[in-house]
Amino acid sequence: MPDFGGFLNEFAALGKAFVPLVYWAALLIGFFFAGSALHKIAKMGHDQAGGQQPTWAGVGGNLLVTIGATMLSAWVESLTRDYGGIGEGVASQMAYMRDGSAGSLKPLWNAIYAWLFLLGVCAIFRAFLLFNRAAQGHAQEGDGFWRGFWHILGGAILVNIATH
């Protein structure tokens, strides 16, 4: 008979292992967008007849992604420490269910919290990418600014639920 508790512990460990990978990927993407911003600034100094000229809004969007992606780990840590009341209602309900359940469900709750934290971090990172799309003028899927805003808010709530 398979050990479901062991599977859940490994599933939680997998979710926790992905978090540093997201941080490192965000850092690399942040450096890429910093280079892209510098390239756009250099391109603005040259007259080119064809193609779309880069704008300062595009440079600002790239720099926003750079700041958000390179500081993602510190921001998430600050969010979990300083803004614990964002998801307090849902977190307290989940804590009631978690604390009232038998000890055999502890691996299940660990897996849920690990993956909620990972999804929250990914949502916050995606928000910066959506802000960049909005600054570049790509709005074919809807308003990128508001989509980014809701990603940051939802990610903050998920991170707080997972850590409190």
TADA-V986066 format. One line per field, one symbol per residue. ss: DSSP state (H for helix, E for strand, C for the rest). psi: psi as a letter, one per 20 degrees, with the letter a starting at -180 (. if undefined). burial: 1 if it has 9 or more other ideal C-beta (glycine too) atoms within 8 Angstrom, else 0. A space follows every 10 residues. Layout:
ss->???
psi->???
burial->???
This chain:
ss->CCCHHHHHHH HHHHHHHHHH HHHHHHHHHH HHHHHHHHHH HHHHCCCCCC CCCCCHHHHH HHHHHHHHHH CHHHHHHHHH HHCCCCCHHH HHHHHHHHHH CCHHHHHHHH HHHHHHHHHH HHHHHHHHHH HHHHHHCCCC CCCHHHHHHH HHHHHHHHHH HHHC
psi->pqohggghgh hghgghhhgh hggggggghg hghghhghgh ghhhippphq rppqrhgggh ghhghggghh jgghggghgh ghliigkggh hhghhggghi rrhiighghg gghghggghg ghggghghhh hghghijokh jaohghgggh gggghggggh ghi.
burial->0000001110 1111110110 0110011011 1011011001 1010000000 0001001111 1111111111 0100110111 0011001101 1001100100 0000101011 1111111111 1111111111 1111110010 0001101110 1101111111 1111
